[in-house]
Amino acid sequence: MANKTSDKYARVTGGSLRYLNGWDEKTMTNNPKIPENIQPYITHFVKDIRRQWDELTDIEPQFDKSSDEHIAIQQKQEKLGKALITLDKQTKAYKTGIGSFKGTLQGMSPATQEASLFVNSAIYGNQWDSLHINESGKMSFLVAGEELDNDEIKQYFTETGENALGSEGVFRLDDMGDFVNGSMPIIQDPAIPKVHVMKLAEKTYVDRDSGKPFDEQRAYNSTLTKLTETGANGIIGTAFADLAGDSQTKSFAEMYEEGLQEDYYVNPETGEFLPEGTTWMKDPDNSKVLSQLLSKYVTNVMRDIHGPTESPNEALSDQAQNDLADELIKKYSK
């Protein structure tokens, strides 16, 4: 990020956390009060609706109830009423989103893209630049990449819903709020893949102890299937997760940056070298390739755990399963 953008990112994310700290469970669920930051915009909208309603009411007696003019007035009033109902639903959705975002942050993975954290923090952490409510009662937010010192730009957005500086930075509330599968997801620490890896490790240990050979294809296929089932965001989260769950084992992404075998840096579908670093892993469009590399990585770890096949009499049958975690820690610890 450029310096100005980085400065705003730091201000927005930091300010969001301070704001969210004031939202406890009671505030999020029981308090019907409208969040203070959007109150002026809602008040202005409601007053405008009331003004239009009164104007229509004043002229309504001038027309016969069966006339086209009278019917048009009723339709306009119905539209105004629906806008108020929609705004009420939007306000509740926004308030719910604040609480959901706060809860989501507790399990946030380092796989989350900075842009996603920035936009969600701005909208739900009271750090947005401006708010617009359209004639239907729908909310949208202006979140500029850099600080906006020009109040005219903010006012223009409030009135029109358009960013005078360009098309970017405008976010509809209806497009937000799904922090798992939405367009701006907050990636979570993946529970299902981690459980799979631990169960696979336990089975690998048992097979080693009983003298069974390591089934490489089964390990790879089962891991790939499990990752695919979690979806793109689950795959991304797995790449940045401590799969051993001991807070010491390095993630695949960390190992990738430090250096793995050369074939991990080659796209398994095209044969081309992958971009440097781990930023490409956070792109959902690369999740298929990432899942294949992760499956390969997990399979190789399991092969290392298994080692050469031993007969049952030669196996260390008195070794506890906890020793498996020790082996993982020693091999992949920081």
WODASUL-V525939 format. One record per pair of residues at least 24 apart in sequence whose ideal C-beta (glycine too) atoms are under 10 Angstrom apart, sorted by the first residue. I is the first residue (numbers start at 1). GAP is how many residues later the second one is. Records with the same first field share a line. If there is no record, write none. Layout:
BEGIN
I: GAP / GAP
END
This chain:
BEGIN
1: 113 / 114 / 117 / 144
2: 143 / 144
3: 143
4: 141 / 142 / 143
5: 109 / 113 / 139 / 140 / 141 / 142
6: 108 / 140
7: 139 / 140
8: 110 / 114 / 119 / 121 / 135 / 136 / 137 / 138 / 139 / 140
9: 105 / 106 / 108 / 109 / 112 / 113 / 136 / 137
10: 108
11: 110 / 111 / 116 / 136
12: 105 / 106 / 107 / 108 / 109 / 110 / 111 / 113 / 114 / 115 / 116 / 117 / 131 / 135
13: 92 / 101 / 104 / 105 / 107 / 108 / 109 / 112 / 114
14: 107 / 111 / 113
15: 106 / 107 / 110 / 111 / 112
16: 82 / 85 / 86 / 89 / 101 / 102 / 104 / 105 / 106 / 107 / 108 / 109 / 110 / 111
17: 85 / 88 / 104 / 108
18: 107 / 108 / 109
19: 79 / 83 / 102 / 105 / 106 / 107 / 108
20: 78 / 79 / 81 / 82 / 83 / 85 / 101 / 104 / 105 / 106
21: 81
22: 104
23: 72 / 75 / 76 / 78 / 79 / 101 / 102 / 103
24: 75 / 78
25: 74 / 77 / 78
27: 68 / 71 / 72
28: 67 / 68 / 70 / 71 / 72 / 74 / 75
29: 66 / 67 / 70
31: 64
32: 60 / 63
33: 62
34: 54 / 57 / 58 / 60 / 61
35: 56 / 59 / 60 / 63 / 89 / 91
36: 90
37: 57 / 61 / 88 / 89 / 90 / 91 / 94
38: 52 / 53 / 56 / 57 / 88 / 90 / 93 / 95 / 101 / 103
39: 52
40: 91 / 118
41: 46 / 89 / 90 / 91 / 92 / 98 / 117
42: 45 / 46 / 48 / 49 / 89 / 91 / 95 / 97
44: 89 / 114
45: 38 / 39 / 42 / 87 / 88 / 89 / 90 / 92 / 94
46: 37 / 38 / 41 / 87 / 91
48: 32 / 35 / 85 / 87
49: 28 / 30 / 31 / 32 / 34 / 35 / 38 / 86 / 88
50: 30 / 34
52: 24 / 25 / 27 / 28 / 31 / 83
53: 24 / 27 / 28 / 31
56: 24
79: 56 / 57
80: 55 / 57
82: 54 / 55
83: 50 / 51 / 52 / 53 / 54 / 55
84: 53
85: 52
86: 47 / 48 / 49 / 50 / 51 / 52 / 53
87: 46 / 47 / 49 / 50 / 51 / 52
88: 49
89: 48 / 49
90: 43 / 46 / 47 / 48 / 49 / 50 / 82 / 83 / 84
91: 42 / 46 / 48 / 82
93: 46 / 80 / 81 / 83 / 84
94: 29 / 30 / 37 / 45 / 47 / 79 / 82 / 83
95: 29
96: 28 / 81
97: 26 / 27 / 76 / 79 / 80 / 81 / 82
98: 25 / 26 / 27 / 28 / 79
99: 25
100: 24 / 77 / 78 / 79 / 80 / 86
101: 24 / 75 / 76 / 78 / 85
103: 76
104: 75 / 76 / 81 / 82 / 83 / 84
105: 74 / 81
106: 82 / 83
107: 79 / 80 / 81 / 82 / 83 / 84 / 130
108: 71 / 78 / 79 / 80 / 81 / 129
109: 77 / 78 / 79 / 80 / 81 / 124 / 127 / 128 / 129 / 130 / 131 / 132 / 142 / 173
110: 77 / 79 / 127 / 129 / 130 / 131 / 141 / 143 / 144 / 168 / 172
111: 74 / 75 / 76 / 77 / 78 / 79 / 122 / 123 / 124 / 125 / 126 / 127 / 128 / 129 / 130 / 140 / 142 / 167 / 170 / 171
112: 67 / 72 / 73 / 74 / 75 / 76 / 121 / 124 / 125 / 128 / 170
113: 71 / 72 / 73 / 74 / 123 / 166 / 169 / 170 / 171
114: 165 / 168
115: 30 / 69 / 167
116: 63 / 66 / 67 / 68 / 69 / 70 / 71 / 166
117: 67 / 68 / 69 / 70
118: 25 / 27 / 66
119: 24 / 26 / 50 / 52 / 57 / 64 / 65
120: 51 / 56 / 57 / 59 / 62 / 64 / 65 / 66
121: 65
122: 47 / 49
123: 48 / 50 / 53 / 54 / 61
124: 52 / 53 / 55
128: 26 / 29 / 41 / 43
129: 24 / 25 / 28 / 34 / 40
130: 24 / 25 / 26 / 27 / 28 / 29 / 31 / 33 / 39 / 40
131: 26 / 27 / 30 / 42
132: 24 / 25 / 26 / 27 / 28 / 29 / 30 / 38 / 40
133: 25 / 28 / 40
134: 26 / 27 / 38
135: 26
138: 34 / 35 / 36
139: 32 / 33 / 34 / 35 / 37
140: 30 / 31 / 32 / 33 / 34 / 35 / 36
141: 28 / 29 / 30 / 31 / 32 / 35
142: 27 / 28 / 29
143: 25 / 26 / 27 / 28
144: 24 / 25 / 26
145: 24
179: 54
180: 51 / 53 / 54
181: 50 / 51 / 52 / 53
182: 51
185: 47 / 48 / 51 / 52 / 99
186: 47
187: 45 / 46 / 47 / 48 / 49 / 50 / 51 / 52 / 53 / 54 / 95
188: 45 / 46 / 49 / 53
189: 48 / 49 / 51 / 52 / 53 / 56
190: 36 / 37 / 40 / 43 / 44 / 45 / 46 / 47 / 48 / 49 / 50 / 51 / 53
191: 39 / 43 / 46 / 50 / 54
192: 34 / 35 / 37 / 38 / 42 / 45 / 46
193: 30 / 33 / 34 / 36 / 37 / 41 / 42 / 44 / 45 / 46 / 48 / 50 / 98 / 101 / 105
194: 43 / 44 / 47 / 48 / 49 / 50 / 51
195: 31 / 48 / 50
196: 26 / 27 / 29 / 30 / 31 / 33 / 34 / 42 / 47 / 102
197: 26 / 29 / 41 / 44 / 46 / 47 / 48 / 97 / 101 / 104 / 105 / 131
198: 45 / 46 / 47 / 123 / 126 / 127 / 130
199: 27
200: 26 / 98 / 99 / 101 / 102 / 105
201: 42 / 43 / 97 / 100 / 101 / 104 / 105 / 120 / 123 / 124 / 126 / 127
202: 119 / 122
203: 99 / 103
204: 97 / 98 / 99 / 100 / 101 / 102 / 103 / 120
205: 97 / 100 / 101 / 110 / 111 / 114 / 115 / 116 / 118 / 119 / 122
206: 109 / 115 / 118
207: 95 / 98 / 99 / 102 / 108
208: 94 / 97 / 98 / 99 / 100 / 101 / 102 / 107 / 108 / 111 / 116
209: 97 / 101 / 103 / 105 / 106 / 107 / 108 / 109 / 110 / 112
210: 99 / 100 / 101 / 102 / 105 / 107
211: 98 / 99 / 100 / 101 / 102 / 103 / 104
212: 94 / 97 / 98 / 100 / 103
213: 93 / 95 / 96
214: 85 / 88 / 89 / 90 / 91 / 92 / 93 / 94 / 95
215: 84 / 87 / 91
216: 83 / 84 / 86 / 87 / 90
217: 82
218: 81 / 84
219: 76 / 77 / 79 / 80 / 81 / 82 / 83 / 84 / 87
220: 72 / 75 / 76 / 78 / 79 / 80 / 82
221: 74 / 78
222: 73 / 76 / 77
223: 68 / 69 / 71 / 72 / 73 / 74 / 75 / 76 / 79
224: 64 / 67 / 68 / 70 / 71 / 72 / 74 / 75
225: 66 / 70
226: 65 / 69 / 72
227: 60 / 61 / 63 / 64 / 65 / 67 / 68 / 71
228: 59 / 60 / 63 / 67
230: 57 / 61
231: 53 / 56
232: 51 / 52 / 53 / 54 / 55 / 56 / 58 / 59
233: 49 / 51 / 54
234: 53 / 57
235: 46 / 49 / 51 / 52 / 53 / 54 / 55 / 56 / 57 / 58 / 59 / 60
236: 45 / 46 / 47 / 48 / 50 / 51 / 54 / 55 / 58
237: 45
238: 49 / 52 / 53 / 56 / 59 / 60
239: 39 / 42 / 43 / 48 / 51 / 52 / 54 / 55 / 58
240: 38 / 41 / 42
242: 90 / 92
243: 51 / 54 / 55 / 58 / 85 / 89
244: 57 / 80 / 81 / 83 / 84 / 85 / 87 / 88 / 89
245: 80 / 83
246: 79 / 80 / 82 / 83 / 86 / 87
247: 87
248: 77 / 80 / 81 / 82 / 84 / 85 / 86
249: 52 / 76 / 79 / 80 / 81 / 82 / 83 / 84 / 85
250: 81 / 82 / 83 / 84
251: 27 / 81
252: 26 / 29 / 38 / 41 / 42 / 45 / 46 / 49 / 80
253: 24 / 25 / 26 / 28 / 29 / 37 / 41
254: 24 / 78 / 80
255: 42 / 46 / 77
256: 25 / 37 / 41
258: 76
260: 33 / 36 / 37 / 40
261: 35 / 36 / 39
263: 30 / 33
264: 29 / 32 / 33 / 36
265: 28
266: 27
267: 25 / 26
268: 24 / 25 / 27 / 28
301: 26 / 27 / 30 / 31
304: 24 / 27 / 28
305: 26
END
